[in-house]
Amino acid sequence: MNIVLAGNAGFCPGVRRAADTLEKALAEAQGTDTKVYTLGRIIHNDEYIRYIHSLGCGEITRDDVDSLIRRAAEGEKIVVVIRAHGEICQVLDKLYACAEKTETLTVLDCTCPYVNRVRRIAEDNSGDERVFLLLGSENHPEVEGIMSCVRGEGYVFPDADTLRLWISTNEHGNFGEKSIAMAAQTTQKLSEWKKSIEILKKVYTNAEIFDTICNVTENRQTEAARLSMQSDLMVVIGSPDSSNSRKLYEVCREGCPHVLFVSNAAHLSGMEIPSDLHQVSITAGASTPDSIIQEVYKTMNEQVENFAELLEASMKTLNTGDIVEGVVTSISQNEIHLDLGAKTTGVLTHDKATDDPSAKLDQLYKVGDIVKAKVVKVSDIDGLATLDKTRVDAEANWISIVEASEKGEILEGKIVEAVKGGVIISLNSVRVFIPASQTGVPKDGDLTTLIGTVQKVKIIEIKADRKRAYASIRAVLREERKAKEEAFWAAIEEGQEFDGEVKSLTTFGAFVDLGGVDGMVHTSELSWRRIKHPSEVVSVGDKIHVYVKGFDREKGRISLGYKSEEMHPWTIFTSQYQEGDVADVRIVSLMPFGAFAEIVPGCDGLIHISQIADHKIAKPEECLEIGQVVTAKITAIDMENRKISLSIRALLEEAAEEEVDDSYADEAASDEE
């Protein structure tokens, strides 16, 4: 018997470059305060991920980028490694913008050159009446990155059949005068790519085709196809999460009746290969380290005698009630087919694959996924085994609910139904009851408003004998509010400014929400003028800018200021008026020596008794009364003492002079006549 190891198995140059770059960065960071992160998993291989984590490597998601940028801006030394798949443009732009501003952030872009070529093609062949098409897995990081470069109209399709259907619809198939360009994900299956080209060319004869499948991938698949036709058994090493490993498995299945998909040598432990097999071939995906390939190769050579059991197991007989694992081979709207490594094909109908009636199977599963399910029925005549994944999930998920309850963990799920006394939330396919009092909805409120929303909850009670759980949204909200308050009190300081919302008014002031914590603006701090009630200045719901005057962390009290120098009546007055200006003023008080008049709210001027009329008066009451509005001239402004002098008399005299001048003018005109 001959065991053949494919020459193109294992790390491709792009993945090897990314791994080498990461390991070098980790080595340089040893003994320093520099943190090294990968944006997403550097490769789809659990053993390698555990290895780099042991070296101190962290892993972030796109959602973590803004936080990481803030940390770098605050002086933390950070290195971010971009994997071979690449990343979406918006995220890369953020990282590079920060790296240009601060030396504390280093970005090591290890995007594969083949992937970068597809990204350039996507950008250059989209927009301006151009349509870009891509053959690939829509949710794959490489595809997401490529499509983020598209400047206009762009579409992704997973296979040739989907492209054919896509073109046949009026919605997408009629592009008129637009030019069409098509490329492929670098790890795409070669046979599927060729079929897609034929379909597109029949309809769009002028379509521009870019052959972007990586030649390393092409060579790997071509070699695997050749070996599979020559072998009695093919072993594909790779992660189920790896796109290129799954496609390699599909290629091998087309040429060899017996194909094993393994992640490492542990899957072969204790099994031996029978000597009567003529040839066994081994290949591996681009994310499989050399050490794992050699370990599998060594294990197979050492255990040749007992490997017949593996083949026998691969053709095992299924029984009702068995828990089995299968590889997804096809997906339709209503069911999924699985390769169970047996004489029968596994079938999962929609209702047995998920408990969400609105879910689309092709969005939940993809070809190559490994699915665990329970055998419900076996038909030897049809060669089909009816499976139920929801039963297996329910048991596993119930255990996770119990563990979350014991650990006090927060879970997230969708509200699926409103029932008497509360609502039902689906937590990993387990229906959990939330009492109305724990929903956060006011008493006698409409619970149906929660249906369809995603909520965070804590398990507050478990009834193990009946497998029932009770959850609370309010418990999570309390924890979040408490954490928010603690963060607020840890950061607050005198003079700190806030944009807050007026929540309530009292006789002594206004309470303002500063973001989960309330502070109070005393009535005396609301206005420079004397007011009787806060409602004279603000109303509930108003957005106002305040600052911290003082606080007592232990008592939870915050004293806020609202009035500023810009709001001071004197500042307002001097910004609007100057000496010589005329203003309409309101009489606010009468004194023996004159009258005080309000020019702007809170700012008064004095009209001396001698300036009230153009003749001598004994007291101001002879001409004026409180509340009366009169026109006066500003005759003097004492900036140092903030005093203003006003005169009604000056305006009366000016009017009289104008009247005399007009009279003389009339006489002169009469004489001339």
C-alpha positions in Angstrom: 0.0 0.0 0.0 1.2 3.5 -0.9 0.6 6.6 1.2 1.0 9.7 -1.0 1.4 13.3 0.5 0.3 16.0 -2.0 3.1 18.4 -2.9 0.8 21.4 -2.7 -0.6 20.6 0.7 -0.5 23.1 3.5 0.3 26.8 3.9 0.1 28.9 0.8 2.7 31.7 0.4 0.2 34.3 1.5 -0.8 32.5 4.7 2.9 31.6 5.4 3.8 35.3 5.0 1.1 36.4 7.4 2.1 33.7 10.0 5.8 34.6 9.7 5.0 38.3 10.1 2.9 37.7 13.1 5.4 35.5 14.8 8.2 38.0 14.2 6.0 40.8 15.7 5.3 38.6 18.8 9.0 37.8 19.2 9.8 41.6 19.1 7.1 42.4 21.6 8.4 39.9 24.2 9.5 41.7 27.3 8.0 45.0 26.3 4.6 46.7 26.9 3.6 46.4 23.3 0.4 44.5 22.6 0.0 42.5 19.4 -3.4 41.7 17.9 -4.7 40.0 14.8 -7.8 41.5 13.2 -9.9 38.4 13.1 -8.4 34.9 13.1 -5.1 34.9 11.3 -5.8 31.4 9.9 -8.7 28.9 10.2 -6.8 26.4 12.4 -7.6 26.0 16.1 -4.2 24.5 17.1 -2.2 27.3 15.5 -4.5 29.9 17.1 -3.9 28.3 20.5 -0.1 28.4 19.8 0.0 32.1 19.0 -2.3 32.9 21.9 0.3 31.2 24.1 2.9 33.6 22.7 0.7 36.6 23.9 -1.2 37.3 20.7 -4.7 38.8 21.1 -7.5 38.8 18.7 -9.9 41.7 17.9 -13.0 42.1 15.7 -14.1 45.1 13.6 -16.3 46.2 16.6 -13.1 46.6 18.7 -11.3 48.9 16.3 -12.6 52.2 17.6 -11.7 51.2 21.2 -8.2 50.1 20.1 -7.7 53.4 18.2 -8.6 55.4 21.4 -6.1 53.3 23.4 -3.4 53.9 20.9 -4.2 57.7 20.9 -3.8 57.6 24.7 -0.3 56.2 24.4 -0.7 52.4 24.5 1.7 50.7 22.1 -0.2 48.4 19.8 0.6 46.3 16.7 -2.3 45.2 14.5 -1.7 42.4 11.9 -4.1 42.2 8.9 -4.6 38.6 7.9 -4.1 37.2 4.3 -7.9 37.5 3.6 -7.6 41.3 3.9 -10.1 43.6 5.6 -12.9 46.0 4.5 -11.8 49.4 3.4 -13.6 51.4 6.1 -11.7 49.6 8.9 -8.3 49.8 7.1 -8.8 53.6 6.6 -9.5 54.1 10.3 -6.4 52.1 11.3 -4.1 53.9 8.8 -5.5 57.3 9.7 -4.6 56.6 13.4 -1.2 55.1 12.5 -0.3 58.3 10.6 -1.1 60.5 13.6 0.6 58.5 16.3 3.7 56.3 16.5 2.1 54.0 19.1 0.0 52.2 16.5 1.6 49.9 13.9 -0.4 48.3 11.1 1.1 45.2 9.5 -0.9 44.5 6.3 -0.5 40.9 5.3 -3.2 40.8 2.7 -2.3 38.2 0.1 -1.1 39.8 -3.2 -3.7 37.7 -5.1 -6.4 39.1 -2.9 -5.1 42.7 -3.4 -5.3 42.1 -7.1 -9.0 41.2 -6.9 -9.6 44.3 -4.7 -8.0 46.5 -7.4 -10.1 44.9 -10.1 -13.3 45.4 -8.0 -12.5 49.1 -7.6 -11.4 49.7 -11.2 -14.4 47.9 -12.7 -17.3 49.3 -10.8 -19.2 52.6 -10.8 -19.9 54.8 -13.9 -22.4 52.4 -15.5 -20.3 49.3 -14.7 -21.4 46.2 -12.8 -19.0 44.0 -10.9 -19.8 40.4 -10.2 -17.9 38.1 -7.9 -18.1 34.3 -7.5 -17.6 33.6 -3.8 -19.0 33.1 -0.3 -20.8 36.4 0.6 -19.9 36.2 4.3 -16.3 35.2 3.8 -13.9 37.9 5.1 -12.0 38.0 1.8 -15.2 38.6 -0.1 -16.4 41.2 2.3 -13.1 43.0 1.9 -13.2 42.8 -1.9 -16.8 44.0 -2.1 -16.0 47.0 0.2 -13.8 48.2 -2.7 -16.7 48.3 -5.2 -17.6 51.9 -6.0 -21.0 51.3 -7.5 -23.2 48.3 -8.4 -21.8 44.9 -7.3 -23.1 41.4 -6.6 -21.9 38.2 -5.1 -23.1 34.7 -6.0 -21.9 31.4 -4.4 -22.1 29.1 -7.5 -22.9 28.8 -11.2 -26.5 27.7 -10.6 -27.2 30.8 -8.5 -25.6 33.0 -11.2 -27.9 31.3 -13.9 -31.0 32.0 -11.8 -29.8 35.5 -11.0 -29.3 36.4 -14.6 -32.7 35.0 -15.6 -34.6 37.4 -13.3 -35.7 40.8 -14.6 -34.6 42.4 -11.4 -30.9 41.7 -11.9 -30.5 40.2 -15.4 -31.3 43.3 -17.5 -28.3 45.7 -17.3 -29.0 47.5 -20.6 -25.9 49.4 -21.7 -23.9 48.7 -18.6 -20.6 46.9 -18.9 -20.1 43.7 -16.9 -16.9 42.5 -15.2 -16.6 39.2 -13.3 -13.9 37.8 -11.0 -13.7 35.1 -8.4 -12.7 34.6 -4.8 -9.1 33.4 -4.8 -9.9 30.1 -3.2 -13.0 29.4 -5.4 -13.5 25.9 -6.9 -12.0 25.9 -10.4 -14.8 23.8 -12.0 -17.5 26.1 -10.6 -15.6 29.1 -12.0 -15.5 27.6 -15.5 -19.2 26.9 -15.5 -19.9 30.5 -14.3 -17.9 31.9 -17.2 -19.8 29.8 -19.7 -23.2 31.0 -18.3 -22.2 34.7 -18.2 -20.7 34.7 -21.8 -23.9 33.3 -23.3 -25.9 36.3 -22.1 -23.2 39.1 -21.9 -20.8 38.4 -24.8 -18.8 41.5 -24.0 -18.4 40.8 -20.3 -14.8 41.2 -19.1 -13.6 38.1 -17.2 -10.8 38.3 -14.7 -9.2 35.0 -13.8 -8.4 35.7 -10.1 -8.3 32.2 -8.6 -4.9 31.9 -6.9 -2.6 29.6 -8.9 -1.5 28.0 -5.7 -5.2 27.2 -5.0 -5.6 26.1 -8.6 -2.6 23.8 -8.4 -3.7 22.4 -5.1 -7.2 21.6 -6.4 -5.9 20.2 -9.7 -3.4 17.9 -7.8 -6.2 16.8 -5.4 -8.5 16.0 -8.3 -5.8 13.9 -10.0 -4.9 12.1 -6.7 -8.5 11.4 -5.8 -9.1 9.5 -9.1 -6.0 7.4 -8.4 -6.7 6.7 -4.7 -8.8 4.3 -2.8 -9.0 6.8 0.1 -8.4 10.5 0.3 -7.7 12.3 3.5 -8.3 16.1 3.5 -6.7 18.0 6.5 -8.2 21.3 7.4 -10.7 23.3 9.5 -14.4 23.1 8.7 -14.3 26.9 9.0 -11.8 27.2 6.1 -13.3 28.0 2.7 -10.4 26.5 0.7 -10.4 23.3 2.8 -14.1 22.7 2.2 -13.7 23.3 -1.5 -10.7 20.9 -1.5 -13.0 18.3 0.2 -15.6 18.8 -2.5 -13.0 18.3 -5.3 -11.8 15.1 -3.7 -15.4 13.7 -3.4 -15.9 14.1 -7.1 -13.0 11.7 -7.9 -12.9 9.3 -4.9 -15.7 7.4 -3.2 -14.1 7.5 0.2 -12.9 10.9 1.6 -12.2 11.8 5.2 -12.2 15.4 6.4 -10.0 15.7 9.5 -8.6 18.6 11.5 -5.6 16.9 13.0 -4.0 13.5 13.8 -6.2 13.1 16.8 -9.1 12.2 14.5 -7.1 9.2 13.3 -5.8 8.1 16.7 -6.1 4.4 17.3 -7.1 3.6 13.7 -4.9 1.8 11.2 -4.9 1.6 7.4 -5.4 -1.9 6.0 -2.6 -3.1 3.8 -4.9 -4.2 1.0 -5.6 -0.6 0.0 -3.6 0.2 -3.1 -3.2 4.0 -2.5 -4.1 6.5 0.2 -3.5 10.2 -0.6 -3.3 13.1 1.8 -3.8 16.8 1.0 -4.4 19.8 3.1 -6.0 23.3 3.0 -4.0 26.5 2.9 -4.6 27.1 6.6 -3.0 23.9 7.8 0.5 24.2 9.3 3.2 21.8 8.2 3.4 20.3 11.7 -0.2 19.0 11.6 0.3 17.6 8.1 3.4 15.7 9.1 1.7 14.5 12.3 -1.2 13.0 10.2 1.2 11.5 7.7 3.2 9.9 10.5 0.1 8.6 12.3 -1.3 7.0 9.2 2.1 5.2 8.5 2.3 4.0 12.1 -1.2 2.6 12.2 -1.6 0.9 8.9 -3.0 -2.4 10.3 -6.2 -1.1 12.1 -7.2 1.6 9.6 -9.8 -0.8 8.1 -12.0 0.0 11.1 -12.1 3.6 9.9 -13.4 2.6 6.5 -15.9 0.2 8.1 -17.1 3.0 10.3 -17.4 5.3 7.3 -20.0 2.9 5.9 -21.8 2.3 9.2 -25.4 1.3 9.5 -27.7 4.0 11.0 -30.3 3.3 13.6 -33.2 5.5 14.9 -32.1 7.5 17.9 -28.4 7.6 16.9 -26.5 10.9 17.2 -24.5 11.4 14.0 -22.3 14.0 12.4 -22.5 14.8 8.7 -21.0 17.2 6.2 -23.4 19.5 4.3 -23.3 18.6 0.6 -26.3 20.6 -0.7 -28.8 23.3 0.5 -32.2 24.1 -0.9 -35.0 26.3 0.3 -36.7 23.6 2.4 -34.0 21.0 3.3 -30.3 20.2 3.6 -28.5 17.1 2.5 -25.6 15.7 4.5 -22.9 13.1 3.8 -23.0 10.8 6.9 -20.2 8.5 5.8 -22.8 5.8 5.5 -24.9 4.1 2.8 -27.7 6.6 3.4 -27.9 10.3 2.9 -28.9 12.5 5.8 -31.9 14.9 5.2 -32.7 17.9 7.5 -36.0 19.6 6.7 -36.3 23.3 7.5 -38.3 22.8 10.8 -35.7 20.2 12.0 -32.7 22.4 11.1 -33.9 25.5 12.9 -36.7 26.7 15.2 -36.9 30.0 13.4 -39.6 29.7 10.6 -38.4 32.9 8.9 -34.7 31.8 8.7 -33.2 31.0 5.4 -31.2 27.8 5.3 -28.5 29.1 2.9 -27.8 31.9 5.4 -27.5 29.5 8.4 -25.5 26.8 6.7 -23.0 26.4 3.9 -21.6 23.4 2.0 -18.8 21.8 3.9 -20.3 22.6 7.4 -20.2 19.8 9.9 -23.7 19.3 11.5 -24.6 17.1 14.5 -28.2 15.7 14.5 -30.4 12.9 15.8 -31.6 10.1 13.5 -35.4 10.1 13.4 -36.1 7.7 10.6 -34.1 5.5 8.3 -35.3 4.3 4.9 -33.1 1.7 3.3 -35.3 1.7 0.2 -34.8 5.4 -0.5 -31.4 5.5 1.0 -32.3 8.4 3.1 -32.1 9.1 6.9 -34.4 11.8 8.3 -32.5 13.8 10.9 -33.4 16.3 13.6 -30.8 18.9 14.6 -33.1 20.9 16.9 -33.3 18.0 19.4 -29.5 17.8 19.7 -29.3 21.6 19.9 -32.0 21.7 22.6 -30.1 19.4 24.9 -26.7 21.1 24.4 -28.3 24.6 24.6 -30.2 23.7 27.8 -26.9 22.8 29.4 -25.5 26.1 28.3 -28.5 27.9 29.8 -27.9 26.1 33.1 -24.2 27.0 33.1 -25.0 30.6 32.3 -27.3 30.7 35.3 -24.6 29.2 37.6 -22.0 31.7 36.4 -24.4 34.7 36.3 -23.6 35.3 32.6 -25.5 37.6 30.3 -27.2 36.0 27.3 -28.6 37.5 24.2 -31.7 36.4 22.2 -34.7 37.4 20.2 -38.2 37.9 21.8 -40.4 35.5 19.8 -43.8 35.7 21.5 -45.9 37.6 24.0 -47.9 35.3 26.3 -50.0 35.7 29.4 -47.9 37.2 32.2 -44.8 37.9 30.1 -42.8 37.2 26.9 -40.8 34.3 25.4 -37.2 34.8 24.4 -35.2 32.3 22.3 -31.8 31.7 23.7 -29.8 29.4 21.4 -33.1 27.8 20.3 -34.3 27.3 24.0 -37.6 29.1 24.8 -37.2 31.0 28.1 -40.0 32.8 29.9 -39.5 36.5 31.0 -42.2 37.6 33.5 -43.8 40.9 32.7 -42.3 42.5 35.8 -38.8 41.7 34.5 -39.3 43.0 30.9 -38.7 46.7 31.6 -42.1 47.5 30.1 -44.2 49.7 32.5 -47.0 48.0 34.3 -50.0 47.3 32.0 -47.8 48.3 29.1 -47.9 46.6 25.6 -45.6 43.6 25.7 -46.1 42.9 22.0 -43.7 45.9 21.3 -40.9 43.6 22.3 -41.6 40.9 19.8 -38.8 40.7 17.2 -36.3 42.7 19.3 -33.0 41.4 20.4 -32.5 41.6 24.2 -29.8 40.9 26.8 -31.0 38.8 29.8 -29.8 37.0 32.9 -31.2 33.7 34.0 -32.9 34.3 37.4 -34.4 30.8 38.0 -33.9 27.3 36.8 -36.4 24.4 37.2 -34.2 21.5 36.2 -36.8 18.8 36.6 -39.1 20.4 34.0 -36.3 22.0 32.0 -37.7 25.5 32.4 -35.8 28.7 32.8 -36.9 32.2 33.8 -34.9 35.3 32.6 -34.8 39.0 33.3 -34.2 42.0 31.1 -34.4 44.4 34.1 -31.5 42.6 35.8 -29.2 43.3 32.9 -30.4 46.9 32.7 -29.7 47.4 36.4 -26.2 46.0 36.0 -25.5 48.2 33.0 -26.9 51.2 34.8 -24.7 50.5 37.8 -21.6 50.0 35.7 -22.4 53.3 33.9 -22.8 55.1 37.2 -19.6 53.7 38.5 -17.7 54.8 35.4 -19.3 58.2 35.7 -18.3 58.8 39.3 -14.8 57.5 38.6 -14.4 60.2 35.9 -16.3 63.2 37.2 -14.4 66.3 38.3 -15.2 70.0 39.1 -15.5 72.2 36.0 -16.4 69.3 33.8 -19.0 70.3 31.2 -22.0 68.2 30.1 -24.8 68.5 27.6 -27.7 67.3 29.7 -31.5 67.0 29.5 -33.8 68.7 32.1 -35.7 65.8 33.8 -37.8 67.6 36.5 -38.3 70.9 38.1 -38.7 71.8 41.8 -39.2 75.1 43.7 -35.5 75.2 44.4 -34.0 74.1 41.1 -33.9 71.9 38.0 -32.6 68.2 37.9 -30.6 67.4 34.8 -29.7 64.0 33.4 -26.0 63.9 32.6 -26.2 60.4 31.0 -27.6 58.0 33.6 -26.8 60.2 36.6 -28.7 63.3 37.6 -27.3 66.6 38.9 -29.1 69.7 40.2 -28.9 73.3 39.0 -30.1 75.5 41.9 -32.5 78.3 41.1 -29.8 80.9 41.8 -27.6 79.3 39.2 -30.2 79.3 36.4 -30.3 83.0 35.8 -28.4 86.2 36.7 -31.6 87.9 37.5 -33.8 86.9 40.4 -36.4 84.3 39.5 -39.2 82.8 41.5 -39.3 79.4 39.8 -37.0 77.4 37.4 -39.8 77.3 34.8 -39.1 80.9 34.1 -35.8 79.8 32.5 -36.1 76.1 31.5 -38.7 73.4 30.8 -38.7 69.6 31.2 -37.1 68.0 28.1 -34.8 71.0 27.4 -31.2 70.3 26.3 -28.9 72.6 28.3 -25.1 72.9 28.7 -24.0 72.8 32.3 -20.8 72.4 34.3 -19.9 70.7 37.6 -19.6 73.1 40.5 -19.2 70.4 43.2 -20.2 66.9 44.0 -20.4 64.4 46.9 -19.6 60.9 45.6 -20.8 59.2 48.8 -24.2 60.9 48.8 -24.5 60.8 45.1 -25.1 64.5 44.8 -23.9 66.8 42.0 -24.2 70.6 42.0 -24.4 72.1 38.6 -23.9 75.6 37.2 -25.8 76.9 34.2 -25.4 80.7 33.9 -22.2 81.8 32.3 -20.5 85.2 31.8 -22.0 85.3 28.3 -25.4 85.1 29.8 -24.7 88.0 32.3 -27.2 90.9 31.7 -24.3 93.4 31.6 -22.5 91.3 28.9 -25.7 91.2 26.9 -26.2 94.9 27.3 -22.7 95.9 26.3 -22.9 93.6 23.2 -26.1 95.4 22.0 -25.7 99.0 23.1 -23.3 101.9 23.4 -23.4 105.5 24.5 -25.7 107.6 22.3 -28.0 104.7 21.4 -31.7 105.0 21.9 -33.7 102.2 23.5 -37.2 101.3 24.6 -37.0 100.8 28.3 -39.4 99.6 31.0 -39.8 101.5 34.3 -39.2 99.1 37.2 -39.0 101.5 40.2 -39.5 105.1 41.2 -37.2 106.9 43.6 -37.2 110.6 44.9 -34.1 111.2 42.7 -35.3 109.5 39.6 -36.5 106.3 38.0 -34.8 103.0 37.2 -35.6 101.4 33.9 -34.8 97.9 32.6 -32.9 98.0 29.2 -32.4 94.3 28.9 -33.7 91.7 31.4 -31.6 92.0 34.5 -29.8 95.2 33.5 -31.3 98.6 34.7 -30.3 102.2 34.0 -31.1 105.4 36.0 -33.2 108.2 34.5 -32.3 111.1 36.9 -35.3 113.3 37.8 -33.7 116.1 35.8 -33.7 113.9 32.7 -37.3 112.8 32.9 -38.9 115.8 31.3 -38.0 119.1 29.5 -39.3 121.0 32.4 -38.8 120.9 36.1 -40.8 118.3 38.1 -41.1 117.7 41.8 -41.1 113.9 41.6 -40.9 111.1 39.0 -44.5 110.0 39.5 -45.7 113.2 37.8 -44.6 111.7 34.4 -43.9 108.0 34.9 -45.4 104.9 36.4 -44.0 101.4 37.1 -44.4 99.1 34.1 -44.5 101.9 31.6 -42.4 101.6 28.5 -40.6 104.8 27.4 -38.0 105.7 24.8 -34.7 107.0 26.3 -31.2 107.8 25.2 -28.1 106.2 26.7 -26.1 109.2 27.8 -23.3 107.5 29.8 -22.0 104.0 30.5 -19.7 103.4 33.5 -17.9 100.2 32.6 -16.0 99.9 35.9 -19.0 100.3 38.2 -21.5 98.8 35.7 -23.8 101.8 35.8 -25.9 103.3 33.0 -27.4 106.8 32.7 -30.5 107.4 30.6 -32.3 110.5 29.5 -35.8 111.1 28.2 -35.2 114.9 28.2 -32.4 114.6 25.7 -34.7 113.1 23.1 -37.4 115.7 23.8 -34.9 118.6 23.3 -33.6 117.0 20.1 -37.1 116.7 18.8 -37.8 120.3 19.7 -34.7 121.5 17.8 -35.7 119.5 14.8 -39.1 121.1 14.9 -37.5 124.6 15.1 -35.2 123.8 12.2 -38.2 122.5 10.1 -40.1 125.8 10.9 -37.2 128.0 9.7 -37.0 125.9 6.6 -40.7 126.4 5.9 -40.4 130.2 6.3 -37.4 130.3 4.0 -39.2 128.4 1.4 -42.2 130.8 1.7 -40.0 133.9 1.4 -38.5 132.6 -1.8 -41.9 132.1 -3.3 
